[in-house]
């Protein structure tokens, strides 16, 4: 190791010379000692006031000396010792001001806030604020409650026009009848002179007639359904229409065999080799027979459209 000048003016200079002689940067030495670089710089510069105390300064100098492989005693002998700790409390001077514990506590802001008088004033202030804002809060609740209680009359008002809408509907149903009557007979002034209450009576009769006339096609369709038995046919698949329907049949090769509308009385027979993919619209208006036996398509129907296969 190079010979170092032990007659340096201060230990920090000697420590810095030892570090520079070893070719070690101050940051590398600080990292090796696991201390901040600023503290090591303060030690080398002799700024002991930037260190926690002299004990820390001597310990840091000793660790740096051992890392630089020099005698720590040389460095420690040139670092001033710290003041010896006082074992007892210093005696106060004769003319020193006397302070009681109560005086020390009174200087704290927290102690001042915890006084009963201050607490009472704070509670009184909070109570005043609550009483000041409580009426406005109650008024808001009453306003919201009033708006909620007015909701049922609004609903009843919307219901009352619906109830009065039934005569209006009847009146609107009668209005188209007046032009028809005027076209049929030239005596329209006489028809206008009749009271409006008597006008719905002629309208009810056609409605009754239409309701009675509606089942008429059904009564005719039932005999036609029973009048088309196909049990004697030798076809593989037979579809007999009892009303208006539509049919689509696709064979096994994906070719559309039939795609057409069916009327009451139409019969479609298929004798070619299966399979068949069948789509039958208005399944309730057709009878299906597979190999001479009736086939119920109700389980395969959805929205009156039946889809099934014949294999």
C-alpha positions as CSV (number, residue, x, y, z in Angstrom):
1,X,0.0,0.0,0.0
2,X,1.3,3.5,-0.8
3,X,2.7,5.5,2.0
4,X,0.2,8.1,3.1
5,X,0.7,11.4,4.7
6,X,-0.3,10.9,8.3
7,X,0.3,14.5,9.2
8,X,-2.8,15.8,7.4
9,X,-4.6,18.6,9.0
10,X,-7.9,16.7,9.5
11,X,-9.0,13.1,9.5
12,X,-11.5,13.6,6.6
13,X,-8.6,14.7,4.4
14,X,-6.6,11.6,5.4
15,X,-9.6,9.4,4.7
16,X,-10.1,11.0,1.3
17,X,-6.4,10.5,0.5
18,X,-6.6,6.8,1.4
19,X,-9.7,6.4,-0.8
20,X,-8.1,8.1,-3.7
21,X,-4.9,6.1,-3.3
22,X,-6.9,2.9,-3.5
23,X,-8.5,4.3,-6.7
24,X,-12.1,4.0,-5.3
25,X,-14.8,6.4,-6.2
26,X,-16.7,7.9,-3.3
27,X,-20.0,6.6,-4.7
28,X,-18.6,3.1,-4.9
29,X,-17.4,3.3,-1.3
30,X,-20.8,4.6,-0.1
31,X,-22.5,1.7,-1.9
32,X,-20.1,-0.8,-0.3
33,X,-20.8,0.7,3.2
34,X,-24.5,1.0,2.4
35,X,-24.7,4.6,3.4
36,X,-25.8,7.7,1.4
37,X,-23.1,9.5,-0.6
38,X,-23.9,12.8,1.1
39,X,-23.0,11.4,4.5
40,X,-19.7,10.1,3.3
41,X,-19.0,13.4,1.6
42,X,-19.8,15.3,4.8
43,X,-17.4,13.0,6.8
44,X,-14.6,13.6,4.3
45,X,-15.2,17.4,4.3
46,X,-15.4,17.6,8.1
47,X,-19.0,18.8,8.1
48,X,-20.0,16.9,11.3
49,X,-23.1,19.0,11.8
50,X,-24.7,17.3,8.8
51,X,-24.2,13.9,10.5
52,X,-26.5,12.6,13.2
53,X,-23.8,12.7,15.9
54,X,-20.1,12.2,16.5
55,X,-20.6,8.5,17.4
56,X,-22.1,7.9,13.9
57,X,-19.2,9.9,12.4
58,X,-16.6,7.7,14.2
59,X,-18.4,4.5,13.3
60,X,-18.6,5.5,9.7
61,X,-14.9,6.4,9.6
62,X,-14.0,3.1,11.2
63,X,-16.0,1.1,8.6
64,X,-14.4,3.1,5.8
65,X,-10.9,2.5,7.2
66,X,-11.5,-1.3,7.4
67,X,-12.8,-1.3,3.8
68,X,-9.8,0.6,2.6
69,X,-7.5,-1.7,4.6
70,X,-5.9,1.0,6.7
71,X,-5.6,1.3,10.5
72,X,-8.8,2.8,11.9
73,X,-6.9,4.1,15.0
74,X,-5.1,6.7,12.9
75,X,-8.4,8.0,11.6
76,X,-10.3,7.8,14.9
77,X,-7.5,9.5,16.8
78,X,-7.9,12.6,14.6
79,X,-11.7,12.8,14.8
80,X,-13.0,14.8,17.7
81,X,-14.9,13.0,20.4
82,X,-18.5,13.8,21.0
83,X,-19.8,15.5,24.2
84,X,-20.1,13.1,27.1
85,X,-23.8,12.4,27.8
86,X,-25.2,14.0,30.9
87,X,-26.5,11.4,33.3
88,X,-28.8,13.8,35.2
89,X,-31.0,16.6,34.2
90,X,-29.3,20.0,34.2
91,X,-30.0,22.2,37.2
92,X,-32.1,25.2,36.3
93,X,-30.7,28.6,37.0
94,X,-31.9,30.6,39.9
95,X,-33.6,33.2,37.6
96,X,-35.1,30.7,35.2
97,X,-38.8,31.0,34.6
98,X,-40.9,28.4,36.4
99,X,-43.5,26.6,34.3
100,X,-46.0,24.1,35.6
101,X,-47.3,21.1,33.6
102,X,-50.6,22.9,33.1
103,X,-48.8,25.8,31.4
104,X,-47.1,23.4,29.1
105,X,-50.4,21.7,28.2
106,X,-52.2,25.0,27.7
107,X,-49.8,25.9,24.9
108,X,-50.9,22.9,22.8
109,X,-53.7,23.6,20.3
110,X,-55.2,20.2,20.9
111,X,-55.3,20.8,24.6
112,X,-57.0,24.1,23.9
113,X,-59.7,22.5,21.8
114,X,-60.4,19.8,24.4
115,X,-61.4,22.4,27.0
116,X,-65.0,22.0,28.2
117,X,-65.9,25.5,27.2
118,X,-64.6,25.1,23.7
119,X,-66.3,21.7,23.3
120,X,-69.6,23.2,24.4
121,X,-69.3,26.0,21.9
122,X,-68.5,23.6,19.1
123,X,-71.5,21.4,20.0
124,X,-73.8,24.4,20.1
125,X,-72.6,25.6,16.7
126,X,-73.3,22.2,15.2
127,X,-76.7,22.1,16.7
128,X,-77.5,25.5,15.3
129,X,-76.4,24.4,11.8
130,X,-78.6,21.2,12.0
131,X,-81.6,23.2,13.1
132,X,-81.0,25.7,10.3
133,X,-80.8,23.1,7.5
134,X,-83.5,20.7,8.9
135,X,-86.5,22.7,7.8
136,X,-85.2,22.9,4.2
137,X,-84.6,19.1,4.3
138,X,-88.1,18.5,5.6
139,X,-89.6,20.7,2.9
140,X,-87.8,18.7,0.3
141,X,-89.2,15.5,1.7
142,X,-92.7,17.0,1.7
143,X,-92.3,18.1,-1.9
144,X,-91.2,14.7,-3.0
145,X,-93.9,13.1,-1.0
146,X,-96.5,15.4,-2.6
147,X,-95.4,14.6,-6.1
148,X,-95.6,10.9,-5.3
149,X,-99.1,11.3,-3.9
150,X,-100.3,13.1,-7.1
151,X,-99.2,10.1,-9.2
152,X,-102.4,8.0,-8.6
153,X,-104.8,10.9,-9.8
154,X,-102.6,11.1,-13.0
155,X,-103.1,7.3,-13.5
156,X,-106.9,7.6,-12.9
157,X,-107.1,10.4,-15.4
158,X,-105.4,8.3,-18.0
159,X,-107.8,5.5,-17.2
160,X,-110.9,7.6,-17.5
161,X,-110.3,8.5,-21.2
162,X,-109.8,4.8,-21.8
163,X,-113.3,4.1,-20.3
164,X,-114.8,6.9,-22.3
165,X,-113.0,5.7,-25.4
166,X,-115.4,2.7,-25.8
167,X,-118.4,4.9,-26.9
168,X,-115.9,6.9,-29.1
169,X,-114.9,3.6,-30.7
170,X,-118.5,2.7,-31.3
171,X,-119.1,6.2,-32.8
172,X,-116.1,5.8,-35.1
173,X,-117.4,2.4,-36.2
174,X,-120.8,4.0,-37.1
175,X,-119.3,6.8,-39.1
176,X,-118.3,4.7,-42.1
177,X,-121.8,3.3,-42.3
178,X,-123.3,6.8,-43.0
179,X,-121.7,7.2,-46.4
180,X,-122.7,3.7,-47.4
181,X,-126.3,4.4,-46.5
182,X,-126.2,7.7,-48.4
183,X,-124.9,5.9,-51.5
184,X,-127.5,3.2,-51.3
185,X,-130.5,5.5,-51.0
186,X,-130.9,9.2,-51.8
187,X,-132.8,9.9,-48.6
188,X,-129.6,10.9,-46.7
189,X,-131.3,13.9,-44.9
190,X,-133.7,11.4,-43.2
191,X,-130.8,9.3,-42.1
192,X,-129.1,12.4,-40.7
193,X,-132.2,13.2,-38.7
194,X,-132.1,9.9,-36.8
195,X,-130.7,10.0,-33.3
196,X,-127.1,8.9,-33.0
197,X,-128.0,6.2,-30.4
198,X,-129.9,4.3,-32.9
199,X,-126.9,4.1,-35.3
200,X,-125.0,1.3,-33.5
201,X,-128.0,-1.1,-33.8
202,X,-127.6,-1.7,-37.5
203,X,-123.8,-2.2,-36.9
204,X,-124.4,-5.0,-34.4
205,X,-126.4,-7.1,-36.8
206,X,-123.6,-7.4,-39.4
207,X,-121.2,-8.2,-36.7
208,X,-123.4,-11.0,-35.5
209,X,-123.8,-12.2,-39.0
210,X,-120.1,-12.2,-39.6
211,X,-119.5,-14.1,-36.4
212,X,-122.1,-16.7,-37.5
213,X,-120.7,-16.8,-41.0
214,X,-117.1,-17.4,-39.8
215,X,-117.6,-21.1,-38.7
216,X,-119.3,-21.8,-42.1
217,X,-116.0,-22.5,-43.9
218,X,-114.9,-24.7,-41.0
219,X,-118.1,-26.8,-41.1
220,X,-117.5,-27.2,-44.8
221,X,-113.8,-28.0,-44.3
222,X,-114.5,-30.8,-41.8
223,X,-116.5,-32.9,-44.3
224,X,-113.8,-32.3,-47.0
225,X,-111.1,-33.5,-44.6
226,X,-113.0,-36.7,-43.9
227,X,-113.9,-37.0,-47.5
228,X,-110.3,-37.4,-48.6
229,X,-109.2,-40.8,-47.2
230,X,-106.0,-42.0,-48.8
231,X,-105.5,-45.3,-47.0
232,X,-106.0,-47.1,-50.3
233,X,-103.1,-45.2,-52.0
234,X,-99.9,-47.1,-52.3
235,X,-97.7,-44.0,-52.2
236,X,-94.9,-43.5,-49.6
237,X,-95.9,-40.0,-48.7
238,X,-99.3,-38.4,-49.3
239,X,-100.4,-34.9,-48.3
240,X,-104.1,-33.8,-48.7
241,X,-105.0,-30.2,-48.2
242,X,-108.2,-29.4,-46.2
243,X,-107.6,-25.7,-46.6
244,X,-105.2,-23.2,-48.0
245,X,-101.6,-24.2,-47.2
246,X,-98.2,-24.4,-48.8
247,X,-95.8,-27.3,-49.3
248,X,-92.1,-27.8,-50.0
249,X,-90.5,-31.2,-50.5
250,X,-86.8,-31.8,-51.0
251,X,-85.4,-35.3,-51.8
252,X,-82.2,-36.8,-50.5
253,X,-80.0,-35.3,-53.1
254,X,-81.1,-31.7,-52.1
255,X,-83.3,-31.2,-55.1
256,X,-86.6,-29.4,-54.6
257,X,-89.3,-31.8,-55.7
258,X,-92.4,-29.7,-55.0
259,X,-92.8,-26.1,-53.9
260,X,-96.3,-24.7,-54.3
261,X,-99.5,-23.5,-52.7
262,X,-102.2,-25.9,-51.8
263,X,-105.9,-25.4,-51.8
264,X,-108.7,-27.4,-50.2
265,X,-109.0,-30.8,-52.0
266,X,-105.4,-30.8,-53.4
267,X,-103.6,-34.1,-52.9
268,X,-99.8,-34.6,-53.4
269,X,-98.4,-38.2,-53.6
270,X,-94.7,-39.1,-53.5
271,X,-93.6,-42.7,-54.4
272,X,-89.9,-42.2,-55.1
273,X,-87.2,-43.5,-52.9
274,X,-86.8,-41.6,-49.6
275,X,-85.6,-39.6,-47.8
276,X,-87.9,-36.5,-48.0
277,X,-87.5,-33.2,-46.1
278,X,-90.9,-31.7,-45.8
279,X,-91.9,-28.2,-44.8
280,X,-95.7,-27.8,-44.5
281,X,-97.2,-24.4,-43.9
282,X,-100.5,-24.2,-42.0
283,X,-100.0,-27.7,-40.8
284,X,-103.5,-27.7,-39.3
285,X,-105.0,-27.4,-42.8
286,X,-103.5,-30.6,-44.2
287,X,-103.6,-34.3,-43.6
288,X,-100.3,-36.3,-43.9
289,X,-100.2,-40.0,-44.6
290,X,-96.9,-42.0,-44.5
291,X,-96.9,-45.5,-45.9
292,X,-100.7,-45.6,-45.8
293,X,-101.0,-44.6,-42.1
294,X,-102.0,-41.2,-40.8
295,X,-99.1,-39.1,-39.5
296,X,-99.6,-36.5,-36.9
297,X,-97.5,-33.4,-37.6
298,X,-98.5,-31.4,-34.5
299,X,-95.4,-32.3,-32.5
300,X,-93.2,-31.0,-35.4
301,X,-95.2,-27.7,-35.9
302,X,-94.0,-24.4,-34.7
303,X,-96.0,-21.2,-35.5
304,X,-98.3,-23.4,-37.7
305,X,-95.2,-24.5,-39.8
306,X,-94.3,-28.2,-39.6
307,X,-90.8,-29.5,-40.5
308,X,-90.2,-33.3,-40.6
309,X,-88.4,-36.0,-42.6
310,X,-89.6,-39.2,-44.1
311,X,-86.9,-41.9,-44.3
